[in-house]
Amino acid sequence: MLYRRSIFMTGFPGFIAGRLLEKLAKPETQFFLLVQPHLVDAAIEEVEAIAEATRTPLESFVIVEGDITEPQLGIPATDLETIQFETTDVFHLAAAYDLSVPKDVAFKVNLEGTKHVNDLVCSVKNLRRYNYVSTCYVAGKREGVIQETDLEHNAGFRNFYEETKYLAEMEVERLKGLFPVTIFRPSVVVGDSQTGETAKYDGIYYLIHYLRKAPSLLRVINVGNHDVRLNLVPVDFVVDAIVALSRDEHATGKTVALADPRPLTTAQLFDVIAKEMTGRKSEFHPPAKLAEWFLNTSISPPITGLPHSGVPYFFIAQTYDTSVATGLLAKHKIACPRFDKYVGNLLDFIDENPEL
């Protein structure tokens, strides 16, 4: 079969990669899916479901056993040659996303792994686009407004996840003058705005699960603050944006922040969630410093469910400019929905799936 587009993708069968694959799947598109050996069975099951849902021939999906941490991605030479010759688009999503990821793992997966994917990109014969998924948190400990054109800084990082994603994006940035590259920086990704579906409960879900313990009682004291904004984006917005811009020539050479241009403060987020649960907002607001101190104590995680590694993200004094992303996505009629419009769907999904 002749294909109009051949896509090489890492990160499958991850939550975002799986949704991205379903959106991209068409009968005239071929996929090379790099999958770690222990995930092959899960990948096959998901591919079969996507093929059926999208009416795409099963033979259009090629599962390639490998690992981004290995030279040449651990792909046998003959298979690698085929991929280099036939691939037109690369989507690199694989990464260690855990905020408490150990240093050696973070550097091996996020930095060295990206270098190995970059090597593949440089060897592809007919590359149309290299789509790299980074994160807004490459900004590290910088404060204030972070432009989409901002990258290099010496402000430091909160963890090895941020540091290695920053170093990895630096590596991809260097390819912009040589190849058609688009870098995507999502902020904190939450569940689907329509169905509420998610793959794990972290980030804002710590606050949601805290309030679910005793909504009427715990909603009284607002543990958020009025100065810091937590930027949240639903997974469907992120996927729709990546799909649209991966085909948009005007996105070539751009770095786009897939973030909410009007994020709520953590105090507002608390009240939106509390009101959705109980019909009432909070009544008391302790000083932000007091809340931050308590969340960092040893007794906080058992009570709040928020691990210490996640505390800084509720007190980050930085916002993300989305001018480039907003301008590019406008013609595709794609915009980030407001949190208060879909929080109910997130809560409904949690009610139906209390544990993942």
Buried (B, 14 or more C-beta within 10 A) or exposed (E): EEBEBBBBBBBBBBBBBBBBBBBBBBEEBBBBBBBBEEBBEBBBEBBEEBBEEBEBEEEBBBBBBBBBBEEBBBBEEEBBEBBBEBBBBBBBBBBBBBBEBEEEBBBBBBBBBBBBBBEBBEBBEEBBBBBBBBBBBBBBBBEEEBBBEBBEBEEEBBBBBBBBBBBBBBBBBEBBEEBBBBBBBBBBBBBBBEBBBBBEBBBBBBBBBBBBEEBEEBBEEBBBBEEBBBBBBBBBBBBBBBBBBBBBEEBBEBBBBBBBBEBBBBBBBBBBBBBBBBEEBBEEBEEBEEBBEBBEEEEBBEEBBBBBBBBBBBBBEBBBBBEBBBEBBEEBEBBBBBBBEBBBBBBBBBEEEEEE
